[in-house]
Amino acid sequence: MQYFHIFNRGIDSRNIFLDINDRQRFLLALHVSLLESSPKISDLERQKEKNNFTELPPEQLSKMYGPVLVDIIAFCLMPNHYHLLIKTEEPKDLSKFTQRLANSYTCFFNQKYSRTGRLFASKYKSSPIESDEQLIHLTRYIHTNPSNVKSNPLNPSQLKKYLWSSLPEYLEKNIRLCQINDVLKNFKSTKTFWEFTKSGIKNINDIILSNKLLIDY
């Protein structure tokens, strides 16, 4: 198994998430794109309407369209970019997954906002994670992204409730999308994990340099 940090931003640094529905749609595309037999979201939505249910059950999707190409370890959505921490056995599966994700979300975004052309600045950028130490520090970097922006940074209390990252999954031990045990097994408890995460606020650049993390920041 190999871990990778995947990141991408909007072309010309434009915002790629303009409202809550955009973020929800990206997370749905994220879940669907990692499945081997990735279904079209439009087909799933028609099925949802036909069967009159409001949520698409992840377990059912995995049984119907799995197995998964990659595992999601952590994620964070920011206004003009996203971060993903991925685990995979085959690098080619990583390319397949990221292409599906980008195509799915770009089609949705362009149709919704009456635009054409590329949405993301590049195909995607990735860097391999070479040790458990890098893995936990990168997870901290991803989860503290909303607290390390220049405009309107989140305080620790707000960060714990940020809906558009995997941090709530880690703190609640409520697995919805991510394989959280890959990281949590390195900590005695969720409390020590949270204390470690909080320590990344305000001094994230030192953490990046000291742990030799390749990050687009």
N, C-alpha and C positions, 0 to 999 in steps of 0.2 A: 504493500500500500504506500502511496505517496500523497503528501499534502501539498496543496498549492494555494497561494493567495491570488485571487482574481479580482481585478478592479477595472472600472471603466467610467468615463464621464461623458456628459453631453458635448456634442460638437460645439466648438467656440465657447465651451464652459456654460452652455445654456442649461436651464433647469429641465430635468427630465421627469420630475414628479411635481405636478401643479396642484393636485388635491388628494384627498384621502382615497378616492376611487382609483386613481393612478397607482398609488402604492399597493392597494389591495390587488389590483390586476397584475402588477409585477410579481407579487408573491405567489399568485395563482400560476402565472407563467413559469415561475421558478420551480414550483412543485411538479408541474406537468412536464417540463422540459427534461427533468432528470430521469423520467421513466423510459424504459427501453422502447416500448411501443407508444410513443408520445401521442395522445389524442389531441384533436383540435379543440381549443377552448370553446369555440362557437358550438361544436357538437355537444360538449358537456353542458353548456348553458341551455341548449334546447332540451336535453335530457332532464335537466333540473326543472325546467318549466313544466315538462310533460308529467313528471312524477311529483311535482308540487313540494319540493324540499328546498330549503334556503341555503344549506351548506353542502359543499361537495366533500364527502367523507374521504380523508386522505387514505385510510386503510383500504377502503373499497377501490379507490383509484389504483393503489399499488398492486392489489390482487388482480385487477383487470388488465392493467397495462405495464406491470413490472416485468422483470426486476429493474432496479435502479442502475443507471449508468455511473452515477457518482453519489457520494454522501455529502450533505451540507453539514458542516461543523459549526459555522457561525456566519452571521450576515449583518449588514447595516445599510439602510437606505438613507442617503442624504439628498438635499434638493437637486444637486446637479451631478451626483455620482453615486456609485454603490461599491460595496466591498463584500466579497464572498471568501470564505475559507472552505476549501473543497478537499475531499479525500477520494482517490480513485486508484484502481489497479492498472488501468490502461490510459496513457496520455491521449490517445485518439478519442476516447470517450469524453474527455474534457473539452476537446474542440467541438465535438458533436453537440454536447450539452450547451455550451456558450453560444454557438450559432443558433440553435433552436430558441434560446432565451432572447437573444437580441432580435431575431426576426419576428418572434411572436409579439414582443412588447413594442417594437417599432411600428408594426402594422396597426396595432391598437392605437398607439399614440397619434400616428399620422392621420388615421381615419377620424379620431375624436376631435383633433384640432385642425383639420382640413389643411394638412401640409404634406409635402412629398420629400423624398430623399433621405439621407442618413440622419439618424438621431444621435448616435454615439460617435465619439471622436476617433475611435480606432476599432479594429476587430475586437480586441480585448488585450489587457496586459496581465501577465502572470509571473509569479516568482515561486520557486520551490521552497518548502520549509524543510530544514535539514536536521532539526533536533526537537526534542520535547520542550526545551527552554524557549526556542523560537516560537513553537506552537502556542504556548501559553501567553507569551508577550504579544504575539500578533493578535490573539483573541482579545486581549485587553485593549490593544490599539483600535481594533474594529469596534468594540463595544463603547469606547470612550470618545469616538469620533464626534458625536453631538455636543460634547462638553469642551471640545478643543477647537471650535470655530471662532472666528473673530467677532462675528455678529450674532447676538442672541444665544450665547452658549448655555447649555443646560447645567443646572447644579446637580449634585449627586442624587437628591431625592427625585428630581425630574427624570434623570437618566434611568433610574430603576423602572420608571413607568413608560419609557419611550417605546411605543408600539412597533416601530419600524426597524427594530434590531432583534437579535436573538437573546439579548440579555434577560428579558423576563422569563424565557424558557429555562435559562440556567438557574436563576434565583428561585423559581417556583418548582424546579425539577418537573416541569410539565412539557413533555416532549411533543411538539407539534410538527416540526420540520427538521430540526437539527439532531445530530448524534452528539449529545452534550457530554456523554461519559468519556469521550476521548480526551477532553480537557479536564473535567471535574475529577477524574481519577488521580490527578496530580495535587489535589487539595484535600485537606482533612474534612472540610465541610463547606457548605455554600457560604457560610459567614466568612471563612478565610478566603474563599474565592472572591467575595465582594470586597473585602478589605484590599486584596491584591489589585482588583480592578480599579477601585477608587484611587489608589496610589498613582495610577497612570494619568489622572487629570492634572493638567497644568505643566507636567514635565515630560510630555510624550516624546518630544524631540530627543531628549537624552536617552530614553528607552530605545528608540529606533536605532540610534547610533551605537549604543553599547551592546545591542544584541544583533547587530549587522542585518537588520531587516531591510529588504528592498521594498520600499513603499513609495507610491506616487503621491506626494503631499506638497 
